[in-house]
Amino acid sequence: MTAGTATPRGGTPDPREALAKVIDAGPDSYAALSRMIGRPAGYLRRFVIDGVPLALRRDEHRRLAEYFGLPERALGIRDLWAHAS
């Protein structure tokens, strides 16, 4: 797996680690998946490695989750309105 520094919060996987795990396990490249969501080829790799942007847009998470056949929470999307403890 490419990323390894983030920890789960409240049972929800870290978005970077979850995405890296799914991408690394499959045949698709970071570049191809970045282009699939309408972003430049280096977008998802930069998100996973450099932490930029801080978070993917909700529609980007949704599209990736649908593509991989996973629930959005499996890719670490969080309820932005939930209060952290």
C-alpha positions in Angstrom: 0.0 0.0 0.0 1.2 3.5 -0.8 0.0 5.4 2.2 0.5 4.3 5.8 0.4 7.2 8.2 -3.3 7.9 8.8 -5.5 6.2 11.4 -9.2 5.3 11.4 -11.6 7.6 13.3 -14.7 6.3 14.7 -14.6 3.1 12.7 -14.4 4.9 9.4 -11.2 4.1 7.4 -8.9 6.9 6.5 -9.7 8.1 3.0 -6.1 8.0 1.8 -5.4 4.6 3.1 -8.7 3.1 1.9 -8.3 4.5 -1.6 -4.7 3.4 -1.9 -5.6 -0.1 -0.8 -8.4 -0.4 -3.3 -6.4 1.1 -6.2 -3.2 -0.9 -5.4 -5.3 -4.2 -5.3 -6.8 -3.6 -8.8 -5.7 -3.2 -12.4 -6.5 0.5 -12.7 -3.8 3.2 -12.4 -4.0 6.3 -10.2 -3.8 8.3 -13.5 -6.7 6.5 -15.2 -8.9 6.8 -12.1 -8.0 10.5 -11.8 -9.0 11.1 -15.4 -12.2 9.1 -14.8 -13.3 11.6 -12.2 -12.4 14.5 -14.5 -9.1 15.5 -12.8 -5.5 15.7 -14.0 -3.6 12.4 -14.2 -1.6 13.0 -10.9 -4.6 14.1 -8.8 -5.3 10.9 -6.9 -1.7 10.0 -6.4 -1.0 13.4 -5.0 -4.1 13.1 -2.7 -2.8 9.8 -1.3 0.9 10.6 -1.1 1.0 14.4 -0.4 -2.4 14.9 1.3 -3.4 17.5 -1.3 -6.2 18.2 -1.5 -7.2 17.7 2.1 -10.3 15.8 1.0 -11.9 14.6 -2.2 -15.2 16.2 -3.1 -18.2 14.2 -2.2 -19.1 13.5 -5.8 -15.5 12.2 -6.4 -15.9 9.8 -3.5 -19.3 8.7 -4.7 -18.0 8.1 -8.2 -15.0 6.1 -7.0 -17.1 4.1 -4.6 -19.6 3.2 -7.3 -16.8 2.3 -9.7 -15.3 -0.1 -7.2 -18.7 -1.4 -6.1 -18.2 -0.2 -2.5 -20.2 1.8 0.0 -18.9 5.4 0.3 -17.9 4.8 3.9 -15.6 2.0 2.8 -13.5 4.7 1.1 -13.5 6.8 4.2 -16.0 9.4 3.4 -17.2 11.0 6.6 -20.3 12.7 7.7 -19.0 16.3 7.7 -21.7 17.4 10.1 -20.9 14.8 12.8 -19.1 16.1 15.8 -15.7 14.5 16.5 -15.3 13.2 20.1 
